[in-house]
Amino acid sequence: MADEEIELVAGRMSGRGPWVLRVEDSGKELRITWNEGKHPGTLTFFGPGSGGGKEFHNDNRTRETISVTGPGYLLLDADHWTLESC
């Protein structure tokens, strides 16, 4: 799959199940709400030099705010998720 075929993170987004998004800007802050705030989900960031990816999640949190350090890909996995790019 070509990069252009993977949806770019922009504004407010939502989805269901495992989903891959592309990030182009470094220093971007992302706010994620998992499963309408009812139970946690999983986010993994894959960037140049990140190897197997860096996981961002906490078993006790239904909301996360992360800073993305560079271009790469996000794998979000939850029954339902919303993401806001700031």
PyMOL Python script that loads the backbone (N, CA, C, O; Angstrom):
from pymol import cmd

cmd.read_pdbstr("""\
ATOM      1  N   MET A   1       0.844  -1.170   0.000  1.00  0.00           N
ATOM      2  CA  MET A   1       0.000   0.000   0.000  1.00  0.00           C
ATOM      3  C   MET A   1       0.892   1.237   0.000  1.00  0.00           C
ATOM      4  O   MET A   1       1.835   1.323   0.787  1.00  0.00           O
ATOM      5  N   ALA A   2       0.600   2.187  -0.873  1.00  0.00           N
ATOM      6  CA  ALA A   2       1.375   3.421  -0.965  1.00  0.00           C
ATOM      7  C   ALA A   2       0.982   4.379   0.155  1.00  0.00           C
ATOM      8  O   ALA A   2      -0.151   4.354   0.636  1.00  0.00           O
ATOM      9  N   ASP A   3       1.935   5.230   0.569  1.00  0.00           N
ATOM     10  CA  ASP A   3       1.666   6.207   1.622  1.00  0.00           C
ATOM     11  C   ASP A   3       0.411   7.024   1.350  1.00  0.00           C
ATOM     12  O   ASP A   3      -0.364   7.288   2.269  1.00  0.00           O
ATOM     13  N   GLU A   4       0.202   7.426   0.109  1.00  0.00           N
ATOM     14  CA  GLU A   4      -0.925   8.277  -0.246  1.00  0.00           C
ATOM     15  C   GLU A   4      -2.268   7.582   0.009  1.00  0.00           C
ATOM     16  O   GLU A   4      -3.294   8.248   0.142  1.00  0.00           O
ATOM     17  N   GLU A   5      -2.262   6.267   0.076  1.00  0.00           N
ATOM     18  CA  GLU A   5      -3.496   5.509   0.294  1.00  0.00           C
ATOM     19  C   GLU A   5      -3.865   5.407   1.773  1.00  0.00           C
ATOM     20  O   GLU A   5      -4.980   5.002   2.105  1.00  0.00           O
ATOM     21  N   ILE A   6      -2.944   5.768   2.659  1.00  0.00           N
ATOM     22  CA  ILE A   6      -3.190   5.717   4.097  1.00  0.00           C
ATOM     23  C   ILE A   6      -3.648   7.095   4.541  1.00  0.00           C
ATOM     24  O   ILE A   6      -2.990   8.099   4.267  1.00  0.00           O
ATOM     25  N   GLU A   7      -4.784   7.137   5.231  1.00  0.00           N
ATOM     26  CA  GLU A   7      -5.392   8.396   5.639  1.00  0.00           C
ATOM     27  C   GLU A   7      -4.446   9.206   6.527  1.00  0.00           C
ATOM     28  O   GLU A   7      -3.833   8.673   7.452  1.00  0.00           O
ATOM     29  N   LEU A   8      -4.340  10.492   6.231  1.00  0.00           N
ATOM     30  CA  LEU A   8      -3.480  11.417   6.956  1.00  0.00           C
ATOM     31  C   LEU A   8      -4.201  11.949   8.191  1.00  0.00           C
ATOM     32  O   LEU A   8      -5.376  12.307   8.113  1.00  0.00           O
ATOM     33  N   VAL A   9      -3.512  12.003   9.327  1.00  0.00           N
ATOM     34  CA  VAL A   9      -4.083  12.568  10.550  1.00  0.00           C
ATOM     35  C   VAL A   9      -4.329  14.051  10.327  1.00  0.00           C
ATOM     36  O   VAL A   9      -3.411  14.801   9.993  1.00  0.00           O
ATOM     37  N   ALA A  10      -5.584  14.471  10.517  1.00  0.00           N
ATOM     38  CA  ALA A  10      -5.938  15.879  10.338  1.00  0.00           C
ATOM     39  C   ALA A  10      -7.229  16.174  11.085  1.00  0.00           C
ATOM     40  O   ALA A  10      -8.215  15.450  10.941  1.00  0.00           O
ATOM     41  N   GLY A  11      -7.224  17.237  11.883  1.00  0.00           N
ATOM     42  CA  GLY A  11      -8.440  17.668  12.569  1.00  0.00           C
ATOM     43  C   GLY A  11      -8.987  16.635  13.530  1.00  0.00           C
ATOM     44  O   GLY A  11      -8.242  15.993  14.270  1.00  0.00           O
ATOM     45  N   ARG A  12     -10.303  16.484  13.507  1.00  0.00           N
ATOM     46  CA  ARG A  12     -10.995  15.521  14.374  1.00  0.00           C
ATOM     47  C   ARG A  12     -11.421  14.330  13.527  1.00  0.00           C
ATOM     48  O   ARG A  12     -12.017  14.491  12.463  1.00  0.00           O
ATOM     49  N   MET A  13     -11.106  13.130  14.014  1.00  0.00           N
ATOM     50  CA  MET A  13     -11.376  11.906  13.270  1.00  0.00           C
ATOM     51  C   MET A  13     -11.960  10.867  14.219  1.00  0.00           C
ATOM     52  O   MET A  13     -11.807  10.977  15.436  1.00  0.00           O
ATOM     53  N   SER A  14     -12.626   9.863  13.666  1.00  0.00           N
ATOM     54  CA  SER A  14     -13.102   8.752  14.479  1.00  0.00           C
ATOM     55  C   SER A  14     -13.147   7.490  13.634  1.00  0.00           C
ATOM     56  O   SER A  14     -13.174   7.542  12.405  1.00  0.00           O
ATOM     57  N   GLY A  15     -13.154   6.351  14.324  1.00  0.00           N
ATOM     58  CA  GLY A  15     -13.189   5.081  13.616  1.00  0.00           C
ATOM     59  C   GLY A  15     -13.489   3.938  14.562  1.00  0.00           C
ATOM     60  O   GLY A  15     -13.670   4.123  15.766  1.00  0.00           O
ATOM     61  N   ARG A  16     -13.535   2.745  13.979  1.00  0.00           N
ATOM     62  CA  ARG A  16     -13.823   1.527  14.742  1.00  0.00           C
ATOM     63  C   ARG A  16     -12.796   0.465  14.389  1.00  0.00           C
ATOM     64  O   ARG A  16     -12.335   0.374  13.251  1.00  0.00           O
ATOM     65  N   GLY A  17     -12.443  -0.348  15.405  1.00  0.00           N
ATOM     66  CA  GLY A  17     -11.528  -1.460  15.170  1.00  0.00           C
ATOM     67  C   GLY A  17     -10.117  -1.001  14.892  1.00  0.00           C
ATOM     68  O   GLY A  17      -9.813   0.182  15.046  1.00  0.00           O
ATOM     69  N   PRO A  18      -9.251  -1.904  14.487  1.00  0.00           N
ATOM     70  CA  PRO A  18      -7.883  -1.510  14.159  1.00  0.00           C
ATOM     71  C   PRO A  18      -7.882  -0.573  12.952  1.00  0.00           C
ATOM     72  O   PRO A  18      -8.598  -0.806  11.978  1.00  0.00           O
ATOM     73  N   TRP A  19      -7.079   0.481  13.022  1.00  0.00           N
ATOM     74  CA  TRP A  19      -7.041   1.474  11.957  1.00  0.00           C
ATOM     75  C   TRP A  19      -5.637   2.046  11.881  1.00  0.00           C
ATOM     76  O   TRP A  19      -5.017   2.299  12.914  1.00  0.00           O
ATOM     77  N   VAL A  20      -5.130   2.250  10.691  1.00  0.00           N
ATOM     78  CA  VAL A  20      -3.803   2.840  10.499  1.00  0.00           C
ATOM     79  C   VAL A  20      -3.966   4.239   9.925  1.00  0.00           C
ATOM     80  O   VAL A  20      -4.722   4.450   8.976  1.00  0.00           O
ATOM     81  N   LEU A  21      -3.246   5.193  10.512  1.00  0.00           N
ATOM     82  CA  LEU A  21      -3.229   6.578  10.053  1.00  0.00           C
ATOM     83  C   LEU A  21      -1.787   7.012   9.839  1.00  0.00           C
ATOM     84  O   LEU A  21      -0.867   6.487  10.466  1.00  0.00           O
ATOM     85  N   ARG A  22      -1.604   7.967   8.957  1.00  0.00           N
ATOM     86  CA  ARG A  22      -0.271   8.481   8.631  1.00  0.00           C
ATOM     87  C   ARG A  22      -0.085   9.855   9.278  1.00  0.00           C
ATOM     88  O   ARG A  22      -0.993  10.687   9.253  1.00  0.00           O
ATOM     89  N   VAL A  23       1.099  10.088   9.861  1.00  0.00           N
ATOM     90  CA  VAL A  23       1.462  11.378  10.447  1.00  0.00           C
ATOM     91  C   VAL A  23       2.645  11.923   9.669  1.00  0.00           C
ATOM     92  O   VAL A  23       3.640  11.225   9.472  1.00  0.00           O
ATOM     93  N   GLU A  24       2.538  13.179   9.224  1.00  0.00           N
ATOM     94  CA  GLU A  24       3.647  13.787   8.478  1.00  0.00           C
ATOM     95  C   GLU A  24       4.413  14.811   9.291  1.00  0.00           C
ATOM     96  O   GLU A  24       5.607  15.004   9.062  1.00  0.00           O
ATOM     97  N   ASP A  25       3.756  15.476  10.240  1.00  0.00           N
ATOM     98  CA  ASP A  25       4.382  16.570  10.988  1.00  0.00           C
ATOM     99  C   ASP A  25       4.966  16.091  12.299  1.00  0.00           C
ATOM    100  O   ASP A  25       4.376  15.258  12.987  1.00  0.00           O
ATOM    101  N   SER A  26       6.130  16.621  12.644  1.00  0.00           N
ATOM    102  CA  SER A  26       6.687  16.324  13.961  1.00  0.00           C
ATOM    103  C   SER A  26       6.134  17.335  14.959  1.00  0.00           C
ATOM    104  O   SER A  26       5.706  18.425  14.582  1.00  0.00           O
ATOM    105  N   GLY A  27       6.148  16.966  16.212  1.00  0.00           N
ATOM    106  CA  GLY A  27       5.680  17.858  17.255  1.00  0.00           C
ATOM    107  C   GLY A  27       4.166  17.980  17.326  1.00  0.00           C
ATOM    108  O   GLY A  27       3.656  18.859  18.022  1.00  0.00           O
ATOM    109  N   LYS A  28       3.447  17.135  16.637  1.00  0.00           N
ATOM    110  CA  LYS A  28       1.990  17.177  16.641  1.00  0.00           C
ATOM    111  C   LYS A  28       1.469  16.543  17.925  1.00  0.00           C
ATOM    112  O   LYS A  28       1.935  15.481  18.335  1.00  0.00           O
ATOM    113  N   GLU A  29       0.492  17.208  18.560  1.00  0.00           N
ATOM    114  CA  GLU A  29      -0.129  16.652  19.756  1.00  0.00           C
ATOM    115  C   GLU A  29      -1.450  16.004  19.347  1.00  0.00           C
ATOM    116  O   GLU A  29      -2.234  16.579  18.592  1.00  0.00           O
ATOM    117  N   LEU A  30      -1.676  14.802  19.857  1.00  0.00           N
ATOM    118  CA  LEU A  30      -2.891  14.055  19.532  1.00  0.00           C
ATOM    119  C   LEU A  30      -3.640  13.731  20.806  1.00  0.00           C
ATOM    120  O   LEU A  30      -3.052  13.279  21.789  1.00  0.00           O
ATOM    121  N   ARG A  31      -4.943  13.964  20.783  1.00  0.00           N
ATOM    122  CA  ARG A  31      -5.816  13.600  21.908  1.00  0.00           C
ATOM    123  C   ARG A  31      -6.718  12.474  21.445  1.00  0.00           C
ATOM    124  O   ARG A  31      -7.427  12.609  20.448  1.00  0.00           O
ATOM    125  N   ILE A  32      -6.692  11.368  22.164  1.00  0.00           N
ATOM    126  CA  ILE A  32      -7.448  10.189  21.781  1.00  0.00           C
ATOM    127  C   ILE A  32      -8.420   9.827  22.902  1.00  0.00           C
ATOM    128  O   ILE A  32      -8.050   9.829  24.076  1.00  0.00           O
ATOM    129  N   THR A  33      -9.645   9.522  22.539  1.00  0.00           N
ATOM    130  CA  THR A  33     -10.630   8.996  23.482  1.00  0.00           C
ATOM    131  C   THR A  33     -10.986   7.601  23.017  1.00  0.00           C
ATOM    132  O   THR A  33     -11.374   7.391  21.868  1.00  0.00           O
ATOM    133  N   TRP A  34     -10.850   6.652  23.924  1.00  0.00           N
ATOM    134  CA  TRP A  34     -11.115   5.252  23.612  1.00  0.00           C
ATOM    135  C   TRP A  34     -12.536   4.880  24.014  1.00  0.00           C
ATOM    136  O   TRP A  34     -12.982   5.210  25.113  1.00  0.00           O
ATOM    137  N   ASN A  35     -13.240   4.197  23.128  1.00  0.00           N
ATOM    138  CA  ASN A  35     -14.516   3.555  23.449  1.00  0.00           C
ATOM    139  C   ASN A  35     -15.468   4.476  24.210  1.00  0.00           C
ATOM    140  O   ASN A  35     -16.085   4.088  25.202  1.00  0.00           O
ATOM    141  N   GLU A  36     -15.566   5.716  23.708  1.00  0.00           N
ATOM    142  CA  GLU A  36     -16.452   6.734  24.284  1.00  0.00           C
ATOM    143  C   GLU A  36     -16.191   6.943  25.770  1.00  0.00           C
ATOM    144  O   GLU A  36     -17.111   7.255  26.527  1.00  0.00           O
ATOM    145  N   GLY A  37     -14.929   6.770  26.192  1.00  0.00           N
ATOM    146  CA  GLY A  37     -14.524   6.980  27.575  1.00  0.00           C
ATOM    147  C   GLY A  37     -14.887   5.845  28.519  1.00  0.00           C
ATOM    148  O   GLY A  37     -14.818   6.005  29.737  1.00  0.00           O
ATOM    149  N   LYS A  38     -15.276   4.693  27.966  1.00  0.00           N
ATOM    150  CA  LYS A  38     -15.737   3.578  28.813  1.00  0.00           C
ATOM    151  C   LYS A  38     -14.635   2.584  29.170  1.00  0.00           C
ATOM    152  O   LYS A  38     -14.608   2.082  30.294  1.00  0.00           O
ATOM    153  N   HIS A  39     -13.721   2.286  28.233  1.00  0.00           N
ATOM    154  CA  HIS A  39     -12.594   1.406  28.548  1.00  0.00           C
ATOM    155  C   HIS A  39     -11.453   1.681  27.580  1.00  0.00           C
ATOM    156  O   HIS A  39     -11.682   2.178  26.477  1.00  0.00           O
ATOM    157  N   PRO A  40     -10.204   1.357  27.988  1.00  0.00           N
ATOM    158  CA  PRO A  40      -9.005   1.718  27.227  1.00  0.00           C
ATOM    159  C   PRO A  40      -8.892   1.025  25.872  1.00  0.00           C
ATOM    160  O   PRO A  40      -9.534   0.007  25.614  1.00  0.00           O
ATOM    161  N   GLY A  41      -8.062   1.605  25.027  1.00  0.00           N
ATOM    162  CA  GLY A  41      -7.681   1.017  23.750  1.00  0.00           C
ATOM    163  C   GLY A  41      -6.166   1.038  23.650  1.00  0.00           C
ATOM    164  O   GLY A  41      -5.474   1.296  24.635  1.00  0.00           O
ATOM    165  N   THR A  42      -5.648   0.764  22.449  1.00  0.00           N
ATOM    166  CA  THR A  42      -4.202   0.698  22.250  1.00  0.00           C
ATOM    167  C   THR A  42      -3.793   1.577  21.068  1.00  0.00           C
ATOM    168  O   THR A  42      -4.468   1.598  20.038  1.00  0.00           O
ATOM    169  N   LEU A  43      -2.693   2.294  21.223  1.00  0.00           N
ATOM    170  CA  LEU A  43      -2.122   3.096  20.155  1.00  0.00           C
ATOM    171  C   LEU A  43      -0.649   2.738  20.043  1.00  0.00           C
ATOM    172  O   LEU A  43       0.070   2.733  21.042  1.00  0.00           O
ATOM    173  N   THR A  44      -0.198   2.440  18.832  1.00  0.00           N
ATOM    174  CA  THR A  44       1.210   2.159  18.581  1.00  0.00           C
ATOM    175  C   THR A  44       1.690   3.101  17.487  1.00  0.00           C
ATOM    176  O   THR A  44       1.033   3.244  16.456  1.00  0.00           O
ATOM    177  N   PHE A  45       2.839   3.747  17.708  1.00  0.00           N
ATOM    178  CA  PHE A  45       3.430   4.645  16.724  1.00  0.00           C
ATOM    179  C   PHE A  45       4.642   3.968  16.100  1.00  0.00           C
ATOM    180  O   PHE A  45       5.531   3.486  16.802  1.00  0.00           O
ATOM    181  N   PHE A  46       4.663   3.938  14.785  1.00  0.00           N
ATOM    182  CA  PHE A  46       5.787   3.402  14.025  1.00  0.00           C
ATOM    183  C   PHE A  46       6.418   4.541  13.254  1.00  0.00           C
ATOM    184  O   PHE A  46       5.787   5.125  12.373  1.00  0.00           O
ATOM    185  N   GLY A  47       7.661   4.862  13.579  1.00  0.00           N
ATOM    186  CA  GLY A  47       8.372   5.934  12.893  1.00  0.00           C
ATOM    187  C   GLY A  47       9.721   5.447  12.429  1.00  0.00           C
ATOM    188  O   GLY A  47      10.149   4.349  12.784  1.00  0.00           O
ATOM    189  N   PRO A  48      10.402   6.267  11.627  1.00  0.00           N
ATOM    190  CA  PRO A  48      11.743   5.892  11.193  1.00  0.00           C
ATOM    191  C   PRO A  48      12.637   5.626  12.406  1.00  0.00           C
ATOM    192  O   PRO A  48      12.736   6.459  13.307  1.00  0.00           O
ATOM    193  N   GLY A  49      13.262   4.498  12.421  1.00  0.00           N
ATOM    194  CA  GLY A  49      14.170   4.153  13.499  1.00  0.00           C
ATOM    195  C   GLY A  49      13.484   3.688  14.776  1.00  0.00           C
ATOM    196  O   GLY A  49      14.156   3.473  15.785  1.00  0.00           O
ATOM    197  N   SER A  50      12.149   3.526  14.757  1.00  0.00           N
ATOM    198  CA  SER A  50      11.473   3.108  15.987  1.00  0.00           C
ATOM    199  C   SER A  50      11.422   1.587  16.139  1.00  0.00           C
ATOM    200  O   SER A  50      10.885   1.076  17.122  1.00  0.00           O
ATOM    201  N   GLY A  51      11.971   0.878  15.182  1.00  0.00           N
ATOM    202  CA  GLY A  51      11.990  -0.578  15.282  1.00  0.00           C
ATOM    203  C   GLY A  51      10.591  -1.161  15.252  1.00  0.00           C
ATOM    204  O   GLY A  51       9.840  -0.945  14.301  1.00  0.00           O
ATOM    205  N   GLY A  52      10.243  -1.901  16.296  1.00  0.00           N
ATOM    206  CA  GLY A  52       8.948  -2.564  16.350  1.00  0.00           C
ATOM    207  C   GLY A  52       7.799  -1.644  16.696  1.00  0.00           C
ATOM    208  O   GLY A  52       6.659  -2.105  16.759  1.00  0.00           O
ATOM    209  N   GLY A  53       8.040  -0.382  16.922  1.00  0.00           N
ATOM    210  CA  GLY A  53       6.976   0.549  17.271  1.00  0.00           C
ATOM    211  C   GLY A  53       6.988   0.875  18.751  1.00  0.00           C
ATOM    212  O   GLY A  53       7.526   0.125  19.566  1.00  0.00           O
ATOM    213  N   LYS A  54       6.389   2.003  19.083  1.00  0.00           N
ATOM    214  CA  LYS A  54       6.310   2.448  20.471  1.00  0.00           C
ATOM    215  C   LYS A  54       4.844   2.473  20.864  1.00  0.00           C
ATOM    216  O   LYS A  54       4.031   3.141  20.226  1.00  0.00           O
ATOM    217  N   GLU A  55       4.511   1.739  21.922  1.00  0.00           N
ATOM    218  CA  GLU A  55       3.132   1.651  22.362  1.00  0.00           C
ATOM    219  C   GLU A  55       2.806   2.762  23.344  1.00  0.00           C
ATOM    220  O   GLU A  55       3.571   3.033  24.270  1.00  0.00           O
ATOM    221  N   PHE A  56       1.652   3.411  23.131  1.00  0.00           N
ATOM    222  CA  PHE A  56       1.151   4.446  24.026  1.00  0.00           C
ATOM    223  C   PHE A  56      -0.210   3.987  24.518  1.00  0.00           C
ATOM    224  O   PHE A  56      -1.197   4.111  23.794  1.00  0.00           O
ATOM    225  N   HIS A  57      -0.283   3.474  25.700  1.00  0.00           N
ATOM    226  CA  HIS A  57      -1.574   3.189  26.316  1.00  0.00           C
ATOM    227  C   HIS A  57      -1.364   2.848  27.779  1.00  0.00           C
ATOM    228  O   HIS A  57      -0.277   2.463  28.208  1.00  0.00           O
ATOM    229  N   ASN A  58      -2.426   3.002  28.512  1.00  0.00           N
ATOM    230  CA  ASN A  58      -2.408   2.703  29.934  1.00  0.00           C
ATOM    231  C   ASN A  58      -3.702   1.963  30.221  1.00  0.00           C
ATOM    232  O   ASN A  58      -4.778   2.421  29.837  1.00  0.00           O
ATOM    233  N   ASP A  59      -3.608   0.836  30.883  1.00  0.00           N
ATOM    234  CA  ASP A  59      -4.788   0.012  31.142  1.00  0.00           C
ATOM    235  C   ASP A  59      -5.864   0.719  31.954  1.00  0.00           C
ATOM    236  O   ASP A  59      -7.006   0.261  31.997  1.00  0.00           O
ATOM    237  N   ASN A  60      -5.516   1.824  32.596  1.00  0.00           N
ATOM    238  CA  ASN A  60      -6.488   2.544  33.422  1.00  0.00           C
ATOM    239  C   ASN A  60      -7.023   3.815  32.759  1.00  0.00           C
ATOM    240  O   ASN A  60      -7.873   4.491  33.339  1.00  0.00           O
ATOM    241  N   ARG A  61      -6.552   4.152  31.573  1.00  0.00           N
ATOM    242  CA  ARG A  61      -6.951   5.413  30.938  1.00  0.00           C
ATOM    243  C   ARG A  61      -7.872   5.174  29.753  1.00  0.00           C
ATOM    244  O   ARG A  61      -7.662   4.267  28.947  1.00  0.00           O
ATOM    245  N   THR A  62      -8.895   6.010  29.670  1.00  0.00           N
ATOM    246  CA  THR A  62      -9.790   5.965  28.513  1.00  0.00           C
ATOM    247  C   THR A  62      -9.542   7.149  27.594  1.00  0.00           C
ATOM    248  O   THR A  62     -10.145   7.265  26.527  1.00  0.00           O
ATOM    249  N   ARG A  63      -8.634   8.037  28.032  1.00  0.00           N
ATOM    250  CA  ARG A  63      -8.227   9.188  27.212  1.00  0.00           C
ATOM    251  C   ARG A  63      -6.711   9.313  27.280  1.00  0.00           C
ATOM    252  O   ARG A  63      -6.110   9.104  28.334  1.00  0.00           O
ATOM    253  N   GLU A  64      -6.100   9.653  26.161  1.00  0.00           N
ATOM    254  CA  GLU A  64      -4.643   9.822  26.084  1.00  0.00           C
ATOM    255  C   GLU A  64      -4.335  11.123  25.345  1.00  0.00           C
ATOM    256  O   GLU A  64      -5.078  11.517  24.446  1.00  0.00           O
ATOM    257  N   THR A  65      -3.263  11.780  25.714  1.00  0.00           N
ATOM    258  CA  THR A  65      -2.708  12.894  24.944  1.00  0.00           C
ATOM    259  C   THR A  65      -1.247  12.571  24.739  1.00  0.00           C
ATOM    260  O   THR A  65      -0.504  12.382  25.702  1.00  0.00           O
ATOM    261  N   ILE A  66      -0.830  12.505  23.481  1.00  0.00           N
ATOM    262  CA  ILE A  66       0.562  12.188  23.178  1.00  0.00           C
ATOM    263  C   ILE A  66       1.134  13.229  22.230  1.00  0.00           C
ATOM    264  O   ILE A  66       0.392  13.905  21.516  1.00  0.00           O
ATOM    265  N   SER A  67       2.439  13.354  22.225  1.00  0.00           N
ATOM    266  CA  SER A  67       3.146  14.186  21.257  1.00  0.00           C
ATOM    267  C   SER A  67       3.883  13.255  20.311  1.00  0.00           C
ATOM    268  O   SER A  67       4.649  12.394  20.744  1.00  0.00           O
ATOM    269  N   VAL A  68       3.651  13.429  19.035  1.00  0.00           N
ATOM    270  CA  VAL A  68       4.314  12.611  18.018  1.00  0.00           C
ATOM    271  C   VAL A  68       5.606  13.313  17.633  1.00  0.00           C
ATOM    272  O   VAL A  68       5.604  14.505  17.324  1.00  0.00           O
ATOM    273  N   THR A  69       6.711  12.573  17.652  1.00  0.00           N
ATOM    274  CA  THR A  69       8.033  13.171  17.469  1.00  0.00           C
ATOM    275  C   THR A  69       8.485  13.277  16.020  1.00  0.00           C
ATOM    276  O   THR A  69       9.541  13.850  15.753  1.00  0.00           O
ATOM    277  N   GLY A  70       7.732  12.751  15.097  1.00  0.00           N
ATOM    278  CA  GLY A  70       8.128  12.837  13.696  1.00  0.00           C
ATOM    279  C   GLY A  70       7.141  12.129  12.802  1.00  0.00           C
ATOM    280  O   GLY A  70       6.097  11.667  13.262  1.00  0.00           O
ATOM    281  N   PRO A  71       7.465  12.042  11.528  1.00  0.00           N
ATOM    282  CA  PRO A  71       6.571  11.355  10.601  1.00  0.00           C
ATOM    283  C   PRO A  71       6.530   9.858  10.912  1.00  0.00           C
ATOM    284  O   PRO A  71       7.488   9.300  11.446  1.00  0.00           O
ATOM    285  N   GLY A  72       5.426   9.227  10.576  1.00  0.00           N
ATOM    286  CA  GLY A  72       5.289   7.796  10.796  1.00  0.00           C
ATOM    287  C   GLY A  72       3.857   7.350  10.659  1.00  0.00           C
ATOM    288  O   GLY A  72       3.059   7.982   9.965  1.00  0.00           O
ATOM    289  N   TYR A  73       3.534   6.263  11.320  1.00  0.00           N
ATOM    290  CA  TYR A  73       2.207   5.665  11.237  1.00  0.00           C
ATOM    291  C   TYR A  73       1.675   5.364  12.625  1.00  0.00           C
ATOM    292  O   TYR A  73       2.425   4.970  13.519  1.00  0.00           O
ATOM    293  N   LEU A  74       0.366   5.556  12.798  1.00  0.00           N
ATOM    294  CA  LEU A  74      -0.311   5.229  14.039  1.00  0.00           C
ATOM    295  C   LEU A  74      -1.202   4.027  13.804  1.00  0.00           C
ATOM    296  O   LEU A  74      -1.932   3.972  12.814  1.00  0.00           O
ATOM    297  N   LEU A  75      -1.145   3.078  14.698  1.00  0.00           N
ATOM    298  CA  LEU A  75      -2.081   1.958  14.688  1.00  0.00           C
ATOM    299  C   LEU A  75      -2.961   2.124  15.922  1.00  0.00           C
ATOM    300  O   LEU A  75      -2.495   1.979  17.052  1.00  0.00           O
ATOM    301  N   LEU A  76      -4.247   2.433  15.695  1.00  0.00           N
ATOM    302  CA  LEU A  76      -5.213   2.572  16.784  1.00  0.00           C
ATOM    303  C   LEU A  76      -6.048   1.316  16.819  1.00  0.00           C
ATOM    304  O   LEU A  76      -6.491   0.833  15.777  1.00  0.00           O
ATOM    305  N   ASP A  77      -6.268   0.779  18.007  1.00  0.00           N
ATOM    306  CA  ASP A  77      -7.049  -0.442  18.124  1.00  0.00           C
ATOM    307  C   ASP A  77      -8.020  -0.317  19.293  1.00  0.00           C
ATOM    308  O   ASP A  77      -7.615  -0.306  20.455  1.00  0.00           O
ATOM    309  N   ALA A  78      -9.314  -0.223  18.966  1.00  0.00           N
ATOM    310  CA  ALA A  78     -10.377  -0.118  19.963  1.00  0.00           C
ATOM    311  C   ALA A  78     -11.697  -0.368  19.257  1.00  0.00           C
ATOM    312  O   ALA A  78     -11.783  -0.262  18.033  1.00  0.00           O
ATOM    313  N   ASP A  79     -12.723  -0.698  20.025  1.00  0.00           N
ATOM    314  CA  ASP A  79     -14.045  -0.847  19.427  1.00  0.00           C
ATOM    315  C   ASP A  79     -14.477   0.452  18.763  1.00  0.00           C
ATOM    316  O   ASP A  79     -15.092   0.442  17.697  1.00  0.00           O
ATOM    317  N   HIS A  80     -14.147   1.574  19.405  1.00  0.00           N
ATOM    318  CA  HIS A  80     -14.436   2.903  18.853  1.00  0.00           C
ATOM    319  C   HIS A  80     -13.384   3.859  19.392  1.00  0.00           C
ATOM    320  O   HIS A  80     -13.008   3.774  20.561  1.00  0.00           O
ATOM    321  N   TRP A  81     -12.912   4.762  18.556  1.00  0.00           N
ATOM    322  CA  TRP A  81     -11.938   5.751  18.990  1.00  0.00           C
ATOM    323  C   TRP A  81     -12.254   7.093  18.322  1.00  0.00           C
ATOM    324  O   TRP A  81     -12.829   7.139  17.234  1.00  0.00           O
ATOM    325  N   THR A  82     -11.870   8.173  18.989  1.00  0.00           N
ATOM    326  CA  THR A  82     -11.888   9.507  18.386  1.00  0.00           C
ATOM    327  C   THR A  82     -10.509  10.104  18.608  1.00  0.00           C
ATOM    328  O   THR A  82      -9.868   9.849  19.628  1.00  0.00           O
ATOM    329  N   LEU A  83     -10.066  10.884  17.666  1.00  0.00           N
ATOM    330  CA  LEU A  83      -8.732  11.470  17.710  1.00  0.00           C
ATOM    331  C   LEU A  83      -8.850  12.929  17.284  1.00  0.00           C
ATOM    332  O   LEU A  83      -9.543  13.249  16.318  1.00  0.00           O
ATOM    333  N   GLU A  84      -8.172  13.807  18.010  1.00  0.00           N
ATOM    334  CA  GLU A  84      -8.122  15.214  17.634  1.00  0.00           C
ATOM    335  C   GLU A  84      -6.671  15.631  17.534  1.00  0.00           C
ATOM    336  O   GLU A  84      -5.886  15.441  18.463  1.00  0.00           O
ATOM    337  N   SER A  85      -6.326  16.204  16.387  1.00  0.00           N
ATOM    338  CA  SER A  85      -4.966  16.655  16.141  1.00  0.00           C
ATOM    339  C   SER A  85      -4.871  18.141  16.486  1.00  0.00           C
ATOM    340  O   SER A  85      -5.657  18.950  15.992  1.00  0.00           O
ATOM    341  N   CYS A  86      -3.898  18.498  17.342  1.00  0.00           N
ATOM    342  CA  CYS A  86      -3.744  19.892  17.768  1.00  0.00           C
ATOM    343  C   CYS A  86      -2.428  20.463  17.279  1.00  0.00           C
ATOM    344  O   CYS A  86      -2.124  21.626  17.542  1.00  0.00           O
TER     345      CYS A  86
END
""", "prot")
cmd.dss("prot")
cmd.show_as("cartoon", "prot")
cmd.util.cbc("prot")
cmd.orient("prot")
